[in-house]
Amino acid sequence: MPHISVVIPCYNAARYLREAIDSALAQTRPADEIIVVDDASTDGSVEMALSYGDRIRLLRSPNAKGTGHGAAANRGIMASRGDYIAFLHADDIWVPQHLEKVAGLLDKWPEAGVAFSRFEFMGARSGTWLKEAPLRWDAPREVFMDILRNTFLVPSVSVVRRFAVAMAGGFDEGRPFLADDLDFFARCAMQ
């Protein structure tokens, strides 16, 4: 079975990080490694990550000043060993079956480079459901245009084969947060 690496870019996310890591550790298909890449947090994120001991690997990097997400994600990719890379933003959480279902799609379709799921927006303070992000395509060939039109694909709902990350060239560190996600997945879709 292919190995899965989880990469969690983090910058000053101490108030969310525990839930993100706990959701990664609670998967029905466990990850082979969980890597938290800290972008010079000053809020206790490092201490939170270190409290997990050897269950996670912590990488620390100097602050990338505005492009930290892409730089941190790339650092995690370079340090990872998995055949599949699953991204999890430090302020997001997964349902327990996320890796089982999404990585299972890559297992089922070996020619696919990326698999993803729906996601829900939750209230930061309330933890209540706000709305579900729609998926509006019916065939794989339509994914590229839907990414451009709707930007429904975010890293936390995806699992990407290592070769697809390499073909896309990783995240563009010159792009601001969120634009780097769109750019990365658009380049994956073009491949």
Accessible surface in RSA format (square Angstrom, percent):
REM  Atomic radii and reference values for relative SASA: ProtOr
REM  Chains: A
REM  Algorithm: Lee & Richards
REM  Probe-radius: 1.40
REM  Slices: 20
REM RES _ NUM      All-atoms   Total-Side   Main-Chain    Non-polar    All polar
REM                ABS   REL    ABS   REL    ABS   REL    ABS   REL    ABS   REL
RES MET A   1   177.00  91.7 106.45  70.5  70.54 168.0  98.62  83.8  78.38 103.8
RES PRO A   2    45.71  33.3  36.38  33.2   9.33  33.9  41.09  33.9   4.62  28.7
RES HIS A   3    99.10  54.2  99.00  68.8   0.11   0.3  57.08  58.8  42.02  48.9
RES ILE A   4     1.07   0.6   1.07   0.8   0.00   0.0   1.07   0.8   0.00   0.0
RES SER A   5     0.26   0.2   0.26   0.3   0.00   0.0   0.00   0.0   0.26   0.4
RES VAL A   6     0.00   0.0   0.00   0.0   0.00   0.0   0.00   0.0   0.00   0.0
RES VAL A   7     0.00   0.0   0.00   0.0   0.00   0.0   0.00   0.0   0.00   0.0
RES ILE A   8     0.00   0.0   0.00   0.0   0.00   0.0   0.00   0.0   0.00   0.0
RES PRO A   9     9.86   7.2   4.37   4.0   5.49  19.9   4.79   4.0   5.07  31.5
RES CYS A  10     5.20   3.9   0.26   0.3   4.94  11.6   3.33   8.4   1.87   2.0
RES TYR A  11   115.95  54.1  97.82  55.7  18.13  47.2  63.19  47.5  52.76  65.0
RES ASN A  12    56.89  39.2  34.80  33.6  22.10  53.2  14.40  34.7  42.50  41.1
RES ALA A  13     9.24   8.5   8.22  12.7   1.01   2.3   9.24  13.0   0.00   0.0
RES ALA A  14    18.19  16.7  14.34  22.1   3.86   8.8  14.35  20.2   3.85  10.2
RES ARG A  15   158.40  66.5 122.29  62.3  36.11  86.0  71.41  97.6  87.00  52.7
RES TYR A  16    55.04  25.7  53.71  30.6   1.33   3.5  43.14  32.4  11.90  14.7
RES LEU A  17     0.16   0.1   0.16   0.1   0.00   0.0   0.16   0.1   0.00   0.0
RES ARG A  18   107.24  45.0 107.03  54.6   0.22   0.5  48.76  66.6  58.48  35.4
RES GLU A  19   104.90  60.2 100.97  76.4   3.94   9.4  37.68  72.9  67.22  54.9
RES ALA A  20     0.07   0.1   0.07   0.1   0.00   0.0   0.07   0.1   0.00   0.0
RES ILE A  21     0.00   0.0   0.00   0.0   0.00   0.0   0.00   0.0   0.00   0.0
RES ASP A  22    63.39  44.4  59.77  59.5   3.62   8.6  26.84  63.2  36.55  36.5
RES SER A  23    13.79  11.7   6.89   9.2   6.90  15.9  13.17  28.0   0.63   0.9
RES ALA A  24     1.43   1.3   0.00   0.0   1.43   3.3   0.00   0.0   1.43   3.8
RES LEU A  25    63.01  35.1  34.26  24.5  28.75  72.3  36.89  25.9  26.12  70.3
RES ALA A  26    61.11  56.2  39.55  61.0  21.56  49.0  51.23  72.2   9.88  26.2
RES GLN A  27    10.57   5.9   0.00   0.0  10.57  25.2   0.00   0.0  10.57   8.0
RES THR A  28    77.26  55.0  43.81  44.4  33.46  79.7  51.09  68.6  26.17  39.6
RES ARG A  29    26.43  11.1  24.38  12.4   2.06   4.9  20.87  28.5   5.56   3.4
RES PRO A  30    95.10  69.3  85.13  77.6   9.97  36.2  86.36  71.3   8.75  54.4
RES ALA A  31    22.29  20.5   0.20   0.3  22.09  50.3   0.20   0.3  22.09  58.5
RES ASP A  32    82.78  58.0  46.53  46.3  36.25  85.7  16.69  39.3  66.09  65.9
RES GLU A  33    21.40  12.3  13.22  10.0   8.19  19.5  21.25  41.1   0.16   0.1
RES ILE A  34     8.67   4.9   6.49   4.8   2.18   5.2   6.49   4.7   2.18   5.9
RES ILE A  35     0.00   0.0   0.00   0.0   0.00   0.0   0.00   0.0   0.00   0.0
RES VAL A  36     0.88   0.6   0.88   0.8   0.00   0.0   0.88   0.8   0.00   0.0
RES VAL A  37     0.00   0.0   0.00   0.0   0.00   0.0   0.00   0.0   0.00   0.0
RES ASP A  38     2.39   1.7   2.39   2.4   0.00   0.0   0.83   1.9   1.56   1.6
RES ASP A  39     7.57   5.3   7.57   7.5   0.00   0.0   1.76   4.1   5.81   5.8
RES ALA A  40    39.17  36.0  23.87  36.8  15.30  34.8  34.01  47.9   5.16  13.7
RES SER A  41    18.90  16.0   0.33   0.4  18.57  42.8   0.33   0.7  18.57  26.0
RES THR A  42   122.57  87.2  83.87  85.0  38.71  92.2  74.41  99.9  48.16  72.8
RES ASP A  43    61.64  43.2  32.64  32.5  29.00  68.6  38.20  89.9  23.44  23.4
RES GLY A  44    30.74  37.9   0.00   N/A  30.74  37.9  20.24  55.5  10.50  23.5
RES SER A  45     1.04   0.9   0.47   0.6   0.57   1.3   0.47   1.0   0.57   0.8
RES VAL A  46     8.15   5.4   7.68   7.0   0.47   1.1   7.73   6.7   0.41   1.1
RES GLU A  47   113.77  65.3 106.90  80.9   6.87  16.4  63.81 123.4  49.96  40.8
RES MET A  48    39.05  20.2  33.97  22.5   5.08  12.1  38.28  32.5   0.77   1.0
RES ALA A  49     0.58   0.5   0.17   0.3   0.41   0.9   0.17   0.2   0.41   1.1
RES LEU A  50   104.54  58.2  89.32  63.9  15.22  38.3  91.48  64.2  13.06  35.2
RES SER A  51    71.69  60.6  31.60  42.2  40.09  92.4  43.64  92.9  28.06  39.3
RES TYR A  52     8.87   4.1   4.20   2.4   4.68  12.2   5.54   4.2   3.34   4.1
RES GLY A  53    48.63  60.0   0.00   N/A  48.63  60.0  39.33 107.9   9.30  20.8
RES ASP A  54   146.06 102.3 109.78 109.3  36.28  85.8  48.70 114.6  97.35  97.1
RES ARG A  55   139.85  58.7 120.28  61.3  19.57  46.6  56.85  77.7  83.00  50.3
RES ILE A  56    14.90   8.5   1.57   1.2  13.33  32.1   5.10   3.7   9.80  26.6
RES ARG A  57    75.73  31.8  71.08  36.2   4.65  11.1  54.03  73.8  21.70  13.2
RES LEU A  58    36.13  20.1  10.10   7.2  26.03  65.4  10.10   7.1  26.03  70.0
RES LEU A  59    28.37  15.8  26.38  18.9   1.99   5.0  28.37  19.9   0.00   0.0
RES ARG A  60   149.66  62.8 131.78  67.2  17.87  42.6  42.65  58.3 107.01  64.9
RES SER A  61    20.81  17.6  12.62  16.8   8.19  18.9  13.78  29.4   7.02   9.8
RES PRO A  62   118.41  86.3 104.21  95.0  14.21  51.6 112.67  93.0   5.75  35.7
RES ASN A  63    50.10  34.6  33.91  32.8  16.19  39.0  17.20  41.4  32.91  31.8
RES ALA A  64    29.38  27.0  11.08  17.1  18.30  41.6  21.09  29.7   8.29  22.0
RES LYS A  65   170.88  83.4 142.92  87.7  27.96  66.6 114.37 102.9  56.51  60.2
RES GLY A  66    61.62  76.0   0.00   N/A  61.62  76.0  41.16 113.0  20.46  45.8
RES THR A  67    33.31  23.7  31.35  31.8   1.96   4.7  23.28  31.3  10.03  15.2
RES GLY A  68     9.30  11.5   0.00   N/A   9.30  11.5   5.57  15.3   3.73   8.4
RES HIS A  69    23.07  12.6  13.55   9.4   9.52  24.3  14.60  15.0   8.47   9.9
RES GLY A  70     0.98   1.2   0.00   N/A   0.98   1.2   0.75   2.1   0.23   0.5
RES ALA A  71    23.63  21.7  18.88  29.1   4.75  10.8  19.28  27.1   4.35  11.5
RES ALA A  72     2.50   2.3   0.93   1.4   1.57   3.6   2.00   2.8   0.49   1.3
RES ALA A  73     0.11   0.1   0.11   0.2   0.00   0.0   0.11   0.1   0.00   0.0
RES ASN A  74    24.54  16.9  24.13  23.3   0.41   1.0  15.19  36.6   9.35   9.0
RES ARG A  75    97.41  40.9  90.65  46.2   6.76  16.1  36.53  49.9  60.89  36.9
RES GLY A  76     0.00   0.0   0.00   N/A   0.00   0.0   0.00   0.0   0.00   0.0
RES ILE A  77    13.05   7.4  13.05   9.7   0.00   0.0  13.05   9.4   0.00   0.0
RES MET A  78   161.65  83.7 132.82  87.9  28.82  68.6 106.13  90.2  55.52  73.6
RES ALA A  79    28.01  25.8  11.97  18.5  16.04  36.5  22.50  31.7   5.51  14.6
RES SER A  80     9.84   8.3   0.00   0.0   9.84  22.7   0.00   0.0   9.84  13.8
RES ARG A  81   174.50  73.3 145.88  74.4  28.62  68.1  75.40 103.0  99.10  60.1
RES GLY A  82     2.04   2.5   0.00   N/A   2.04   2.5   1.41   3.9   0.63   1.4
RES ASP A  83    71.33  50.0  65.26  65.0   6.07  14.3  18.64  43.9  52.69  52.5
RES TYR A  84     3.68   1.7   3.68   2.1   0.00   0.0   2.06   1.5   1.62   2.0
RES ILE A  85     0.00   0.0   0.00   0.0   0.00   0.0   0.00   0.0   0.00   0.0
RES ALA A  86     0.00   0.0   0.00   0.0   0.00   0.0   0.00   0.0   0.00   0.0
RES PHE A  87     1.72   0.9   1.72   1.1   0.00   0.0   1.72   1.0   0.00   0.0
RES LEU A  88     0.00   0.0   0.00   0.0   0.00   0.0   0.00   0.0   0.00   0.0
RES HIS A  89    19.20  10.5  18.93  13.2   0.27   0.7   9.28   9.6   9.93  11.5
RES ALA A  90     6.33   5.8   4.05   6.2   2.28   5.2   4.05   5.7   2.28   6.0
RES ASP A  91    85.07  59.6  61.75  61.5  23.32  55.1  10.45  24.6  74.62  74.4
RES ASP A  92    44.91  31.5  39.99  39.8   4.93  11.7  13.04  30.7  31.88  31.8
RES ILE A  93    95.34  54.3  73.39  54.7  21.95  52.9  73.39  52.9  21.95  59.6
RES TRP A  94    17.05   6.8   5.42   2.6  11.63  27.3   8.18   4.4   8.87  14.4
RES VAL A  95   100.17  65.9  94.66  85.7   5.50  13.3  97.33  84.6   2.84   7.7
RES PRO A  96    63.34  46.2  62.78  57.2   0.56   2.0  63.34  52.3   0.00   0.0
RES GLN A  97    74.34  41.6  74.26  54.3   0.09   0.2  21.19  45.1  53.15  40.3
RES HIS A  98    10.94   6.0   7.59   5.3   3.36   8.6   3.91   4.0   7.04   8.2
RES LEU A  99     0.00   0.0   0.00   0.0   0.00   0.0   0.00   0.0   0.00   0.0
RES GLU A 100    74.74  42.9  69.16  52.3   5.59  13.3  22.49  43.5  52.26  42.7
RES LYS A 101   131.53  64.2 123.98  76.1   7.55  18.0  73.76  66.4  57.77  61.5
RES VAL A 102     2.32   1.5   2.30   2.1   0.02   0.1   2.32   2.0   0.00   0.0
RES ALA A 103     0.00   0.0   0.00   0.0   0.00   0.0   0.00   0.0   0.00   0.0
RES GLY A 104    23.75  29.3   0.00   N/A  23.75  29.3  17.92  49.2   5.83  13.1
RES LEU A 105    68.30  38.0  67.10  48.0   1.19   3.0  67.43  47.4   0.87   2.3
RES LEU A 106     0.87   0.5   0.34   0.2   0.53   1.3   0.34   0.2   0.53   1.4
RES ASP A 107    60.25  42.2  33.66  33.5  26.58  62.9  30.86  72.6  29.39  29.3
RES LYS A 108   140.16  68.4 114.06  70.0  26.10  62.2  74.28  66.9  65.88  70.2
RES TRP A 109   113.24  45.4 113.24  54.8   0.00   0.0  85.73  45.7  27.51  44.6
RES PRO A 110    92.43  67.4  80.75  73.6  11.68  42.5  81.03  66.9  11.40  70.8
RES GLU A 111   132.72  76.2 100.68  76.2  32.04  76.3  75.41 145.9  57.31  46.8
RES ALA A 112    31.68  29.1  23.59  36.4   8.09  18.4  31.68  44.6   0.00   0.0
RES GLY A 113    18.72  23.1   0.00   N/A  18.72  23.1   8.29  22.8  10.42  23.3
RES VAL A 114    34.27  22.5  16.97  15.4  17.30  41.7  16.97  14.7  17.30  46.9
RES ALA A 115     7.43   6.8   3.72   5.7   3.71   8.4   7.43  10.5   0.00   0.0
RES PHE A 116    27.90  14.0  15.89   9.8  12.00  31.2  15.89   9.6  12.00  34.4
RES SER A 117    35.25  29.8  28.61  38.2   6.64  15.3  30.09  64.1   5.16   7.2
RES ARG A 118   121.43  51.0 106.61  54.3  14.81  35.3  33.21  45.4  88.22  53.5
RES PHE A 119    35.58  17.8  28.84  17.9   6.74  17.5  35.58  21.6   0.00   0.0
RES GLU A 120    96.03  55.1  75.73  57.3  20.29  48.3  16.57  32.0  79.46  64.9
RES PHE A 121    88.52  44.3  85.48  52.9   3.04   7.9  88.52  53.7   0.00   0.0
RES MET A 122    85.04  44.0  62.38  41.3  22.66  53.9  57.92  49.2  27.11  35.9
RES GLY A 123    13.63  16.8   0.00   N/A  13.63  16.8  10.71  29.4   2.92   6.5
RES ALA A 124    71.98  66.2  34.10  52.6  37.88  86.2  43.17  60.8  28.81  76.3
RES ARG A 125   217.52  91.3 178.07  90.8  39.46  93.9  75.31 102.9 142.21  86.2
RES SER A 126    73.41  62.0  38.89  51.9  34.53  79.5  44.32  94.4  29.10  40.8
RES GLY A 127    46.13  56.9   0.00   N/A  46.13  56.9  29.03  79.7  17.10  38.3
RES THR A 128    74.70  53.1  70.14  71.1   4.56  10.9  64.86  87.1   9.84  14.9
RES TRP A 129   139.77  56.1 120.34  58.2  19.42  45.6 118.50  63.2  21.27  34.5
RES LEU A 130   106.55  59.3  84.78  60.7  21.78  54.7  87.04  61.1  19.51  52.5
RES LYS A 131   125.37  61.2 125.37  76.9   0.00   0.0  68.51  61.7  56.86  60.6
RES GLU A 132    76.98  44.2  61.53  46.6  15.45  36.8  10.86  21.0  66.12  54.0
RES ALA A 133     7.28   6.7   5.72   8.8   1.56   3.5   6.90   9.7   0.38   1.0
RES PRO A 134    58.62  42.7  54.78  49.9   3.83  13.9  57.35  47.4   1.26   7.9
RES LEU A 135    49.17  27.4  30.63  21.9  18.54  46.6  30.63  21.5  18.54  49.9
RES ARG A 136   148.17  62.2 119.86  61.1  28.31  67.4  52.14  71.3  96.04  58.2
RES TRP A 137    70.00  28.1  51.96  25.2  18.04  42.3  52.63  28.1  17.37  28.2
RES ASP A 138   137.67  96.4 103.30 102.8  34.37  81.3  33.88  79.7 103.79 103.5
RES ALA A 139    16.45  15.1  15.82  24.4   0.64   1.4  16.45  23.2   0.00   0.0
RES PRO A 140   109.92  80.1 100.25  91.4   9.67  35.2 100.63  83.1   9.29  57.7
RES ARG A 141   195.21  82.0 161.32  82.2  33.89  80.7  79.86 109.1 115.35  69.9
RES GLU A 142    64.26  36.9  61.38  46.4   2.88   6.8  25.73  49.8  38.53  31.5
RES VAL A 143    22.04  14.5  22.04  20.0   0.00   0.0  22.04  19.1   0.00   0.0
RES PHE A 144    58.92  29.5  57.60  35.7   1.33   3.5  57.60  34.9   1.33   3.8
RES MET A 145    91.43  47.3  91.43  60.5   0.00   0.0  75.94  64.6  15.49  20.5
RES ASP A 146     3.39   2.4   3.39   3.4   0.00   0.0   0.64   1.5   2.76   2.7
RES ILE A 147     1.97   1.1   1.97   1.5   0.00   0.0   1.97   1.4   0.00   0.0
RES LEU A 148    81.93  45.6  59.48  42.6  22.45  56.4  59.93  42.1  22.00  59.2
RES ARG A 149   154.93  65.1 119.34  60.8  35.59  84.7  65.70  89.8  89.24  54.1
RES ASN A 150    48.69  33.6  26.20  25.3  22.49  54.1  13.85  33.3  34.85  33.7
RES THR A 151    69.66  49.5  57.08  57.9  12.58  30.0  31.79  42.7  37.87  57.3
RES PHE A 152     8.94   4.5   4.51   2.8   4.43  11.5   7.87   4.8   1.07   3.1
RES LEU A 153    10.19   5.7   3.25   2.3   6.94  17.4   3.25   2.3   6.94  18.7
RES VAL A 154    39.36  25.9  39.36  35.6   0.00   0.0  39.36  34.2   0.00   0.0
RES PRO A 155     0.11   0.1   0.11   0.1   0.00   0.0   0.11   0.1   0.00   0.0
RES SER A 156     6.30   5.3   5.69   7.6   0.61   1.4   5.69  12.1   0.61   0.8
RES VAL A 157     9.29   6.1   9.29   8.4   0.00   0.0   9.29   8.1   0.00   0.0
RES SER A 158     0.00   0.0   0.00   0.0   0.00   0.0   0.00   0.0   0.00   0.0
RES VAL A 159     0.00   0.0   0.00   0.0   0.00   0.0   0.00   0.0   0.00   0.0
RES VAL A 160     0.00   0.0   0.00   0.0   0.00   0.0   0.00   0.0   0.00   0.0
RES ARG A 161    28.04  11.8  28.04  14.3   0.00   0.0   6.64   9.1  21.39  13.0
RES ARG A 162    79.25  33.3  78.44  40.0   0.81   1.9  56.15  76.7  23.10  14.0
RES PHE A 163    99.78  49.9  91.96  57.0   7.82  20.3  96.86  58.7   2.92   8.4
RES ALA A 164     6.28   5.8   5.48   8.5   0.80   1.8   6.14   8.6   0.14   0.4
RES VAL A 165     5.50   3.6   5.41   4.9   0.09   0.2   5.41   4.7   0.09   0.2
RES ALA A 166    74.96  68.9  47.22  72.9  27.74  63.1  58.36  82.2  16.61  44.0
RES MET A 167   101.39  52.5  74.48  49.3  26.91  64.1  69.09  58.7  32.30  42.8
RES ALA A 168     6.10   5.6   0.00   0.0   6.10  13.9   1.76   2.5   4.34  11.5
RES GLY A 169    59.69  73.6   0.00   N/A  59.69  73.6  33.43  91.7  26.26  58.8
RES GLY A 170     8.35  10.3   0.00   N/A   8.35  10.3   6.83  18.8   1.52   3.4
RES PHE A 171     5.37   2.7   0.10   0.1   5.27  13.7   0.16   0.1   5.21  14.9
RES ASP A 172    55.35  38.8  47.09  46.9   8.26  19.5  16.00  37.7  39.35  39.2
RES GLU A 173    78.99  45.4  70.86  53.6   8.13  19.4  22.83  44.2  56.16  45.9
RES GLY A 174    65.51  80.8   0.00   N/A  65.51  80.8  34.10  93.6  31.41  70.3
RES ARG A 175    99.88  41.9  98.32  50.1   1.57   3.7   7.82  10.7  92.06  55.8
RES PRO A 176    83.48  60.8  82.29  75.0   1.19   4.3  83.30  68.8   0.18   1.1
RES PHE A 177   105.60  52.8  91.62  56.7  13.98  36.4  92.31  56.0  13.29  38.0
RES LEU A 178   106.04  59.1 100.09  71.6   5.95  15.0 100.59  70.6   5.44  14.7
RES ALA A 179    38.75  35.6  30.12  46.5   8.63  19.6  35.32  49.7   3.43   9.1
RES ASP A 180     1.12   0.8   1.12   1.1   0.00   0.0   0.04   0.1   1.08   1.1
RES ASP A 181     4.76   3.3   4.76   4.7   0.00   0.0   4.57  10.8   0.19   0.2
RES LEU A 182    55.54  30.9  52.77  37.8   2.77   7.0  55.25  38.8   0.29   0.8
RES ASP A 183    24.38  17.1  19.04  18.9   5.34  12.6   9.21  21.7  15.17  15.1
RES PHE A 184     0.00   0.0   0.00   0.0   0.00   0.0   0.00   0.0   0.00   0.0
RES PHE A 185     2.01   1.0   1.09   0.7   0.92   2.4   1.09   0.7   0.92   2.6
RES ALA A 186    11.51  10.6  11.51  17.8   0.00   0.0  11.51  16.2   0.00   0.0
RES ARG A 187    51.29  21.5  51.26  26.1   0.03   0.1  41.13  56.2  10.16   6.2
RES CYS A 188    13.78  10.4   1.90   2.1  11.88  27.9   2.27   5.7  11.52  12.4
RES ALA A 189    41.35  38.0   5.31   8.2  36.04  82.0  17.94  25.3  23.40  62.0
RES MET A 190   122.12  63.2  84.22  55.7  37.90  90.2  59.93  51.0  62.19  82.4
RES GLN A 191   114.90  64.2  60.29  44.1  54.60 130.0  23.30  49.6  91.60  69.5
END  Absolute sums over single chains surface
CHAIN  1 A     9814.1       7562.6       2251.5       5765.6       4048.6
END  Absolute sums over all chains
TOTAL          9814.1       7562.6       2251.5       5765.6       4048.6
